[in-house]
Amino acid sequence: MVMEVEIEQVLHMKDGQDDTSYANASYMQKQVISLTKHIKEKAIKELYCKKQPATLRIADLGCSMANSLTVVSDLLATIDKARRGLENGPQEYQVYLNDLPRNDFNAIFRSLGCFEDKLKQQLGNDFGYCFVNGVPGSFYGRLFPTNHLQFVHSSYSLHWLSQVPDEIEDNKGNIFLARTSPSNVLEAYYKQFEKDFSMFLRCRSEEVIEGGMMVLTILGRKSSEIYSKESCNMFDLLATAINDMVIEGFIEEEKLNKFNIPIYTPSATELRFLVEKEGSFTLNEDHVSEVSWEANDLNKNSSTAVHYDFVKCVRSVAEPFLILHFGETIIEEIFLRYTELVQVSVAKEKSVFINVTVSLTRKG
């Protein structure tokens, strides 16, 4: 397995402010937040106009540093426009930012002063009050009091599993779902996702008020097949880089065979089925979008920068796991080789991230 300790205690994005840190390399996640903005705005406007609560309580689960405050700012701007249309007075907001304990909450808290100043500039001094709290812990358990939240958002977090699936020891030579993975490995990954996602829904059903809403975006796939190149290729290439280093003696084969990444990329059909099966929420809509590996507009004029940007994005997520399992000394070599493989792959064919977004309402 990927590690012998609890994932909750070790899962975190790469800290710091260098160019491979999550804070500076998560441009894919920023693109996805922008792509799904209209779904979030539609849901929270509907909720606000129907409930018009004195205090609107919003939770962002699996918050991603500065990306989370962008989401919150967009949501508050939508509500502020709606409340002015209804001629309501200033609104109070209670915002909860959740992530696992090892993630860098301080990076968010340091930016709150600028965040509040921008809110006042954007919405005016009479927009109301926004109170922000950090909530460390796993969203695969209870985080909030009963019937407390009105709106929940999560983006690019729920594909992370609570643990590496059990009984996948025969996934040798692979680090994730692969074309060569045995059928029992594919089934184990799905079963773990089913268990985790159902637990997530069950916990939120106790915390979200009747009629409250959630908008969830998950790294997913279009294909009905559990292994799909569209969702697995980035890890296939990383596995190739590591396998090459095994052949050349840089990494022990046994180390590779015990490493599996705890991620599952569901299809929209699977999400619909699991929401209906759990039964606490009504599915309002689902939406599938895609982002090219070469989608970083900041570097679109560079012929090679897009490859390095994509690698840095993957590295900001995967490096903590790799260091924990393989050690730090081989990290630079892994990503040097990975960059070369990504360059070849992108030259041959277009590769994309598939994103599945669902809008849900808590049943009565």
Rosetta blueprint (number, residue, H / E / L):
1 M L
2 V L
3 M L
4 E L
5 V L
6 E L
7 I H
8 E H
9 Q H
10 V H
11 L L
12 H L
13 M L
14 K L
15 D L
16 G L
17 Q L
18 D L
19 D L
20 T L
21 S L
22 Y H
23 A H
24 N H
25 A H
26 S L
27 Y H
28 M H
29 Q H
30 K H
31 Q H
32 V H
33 I H
34 S H
35 L H
36 T L
37 K H
38 H H
39 I H
40 K H
41 E H
42 K H
43 A H
44 I H
45 K H
46 E H
47 L H
48 Y H
49 C H
50 K H
51 K H
52 Q L
53 P L
54 A L
55 T E
56 L E
57 R E
58 I E
59 A E
60 D E
61 L E
62 G L
63 C L
64 S L
65 M L
66 A H
67 N H
68 S H
69 L H
70 T H
71 V H
72 V H
73 S H
74 D H
75 L H
76 L H
77 A H
78 T H
79 I H
80 D H
81 K H
82 A H
83 R H
84 R H
85 G H
86 L L
87 E L
88 N L
89 G L
90 P L
91 Q E
92 E E
93 Y E
94 Q E
95 V E
96 Y E
97 L E
98 N E
99 D E
100 L L
101 P L
102 R L
103 N L
104 D L
105 F H
106 N H
107 A H
108 I H
109 F H
110 R H
111 S L
112 L H
113 G H
114 C H
115 F H
116 E H
117 D H
118 K H
119 L H
120 K H
121 Q H
122 Q H
123 L H
124 G L
125 N H
126 D H
127 F H
128 G E
129 Y E
130 C E
131 F E
132 V E
133 N E
134 G E
135 V E
136 P E
137 G L
138 S L
139 F L
140 Y L
141 G L
142 R L
143 L L
144 F L
145 P L
146 T L
147 N L
148 H L
149 L E
150 Q E
151 F E
152 V E
153 H E
154 S E
155 S E
156 Y L
157 S L
158 L L
159 H L
160 W E
161 L L
162 S L
163 Q L
164 V L
165 P L
166 D L
167 E L
168 I L
169 E L
170 D L
171 N L
172 K L
173 G L
174 N L
175 I L
176 F L
177 L L
178 A L
179 R L
180 T L
181 S L
182 P L
183 S H
184 N H
185 V H
186 L H
187 E H
188 A H
189 Y H
190 Y H
191 K H
192 Q H
193 F H
194 E H
195 K H
196 D H
197 F H
198 S H
199 M H
200 F H
201 L H
202 R H
203 C H
204 R H
205 S H
206 E H
207 E H
208 V E
209 I E
210 E E
211 G E
212 G E
213 M E
214 M E
215 V E
216 L E
217 T E
218 I E
219 L E
220 G E
221 R E
222 K L
223 S L
224 S L
225 E L
226 I L
227 Y L
228 S L
229 K H
230 E H
231 S H
232 C H
233 N H
234 M H
235 F H
236 D H
237 L H
238 L H
239 A H
240 T H
241 A H
242 I H
243 N H
244 D H
245 M H
246 V H
247 I H
248 E L
249 G L
250 F L
251 I L
252 E L
253 E H
254 E H
255 K H
256 L H
257 N H
258 K L
259 F L
260 N L
261 I L
262 P L
263 I E
264 Y L
265 T L
266 P L
267 S E
268 A H
269 T H
270 E H
271 L H
272 R H
273 F H
274 L H
275 V H
276 E H
277 K H
278 E H
279 G L
280 S L
281 F E
282 T E
283 L E
284 N E
285 E E
286 D E
287 H E
288 V E
289 S E
290 E E
291 V E
292 S E
293 W L
294 E L
295 A L
296 N L
297 D H
298 L H
299 N H
300 K L
301 N L
302 S L
303 S L
304 T L
305 A H
306 V H
307 H H
308 Y H
309 D H
310 F H
311 V H
312 K H
313 C H
314 V H
315 R H
316 S H
317 V H
318 A H
319 E H
320 P H
321 F H
322 L H
323 I H
324 L H
325 H H
326 F H
327 G L
328 E L
329 T L
330 I L
331 I H
332 E H
333 E H
334 I H
335 F H
336 L H
337 R H
338 Y H
339 T H
340 E H
341 L H
342 V H
343 Q H
344 V H
345 S H
346 V H
347 A H
348 K H
349 E L
350 K L
351 S L
352 V E
353 F E
354 I E
355 N E
356 V E
357 T E
358 V E
359 S E
360 L E
361 T E
362 R E
363 K L
364 G L
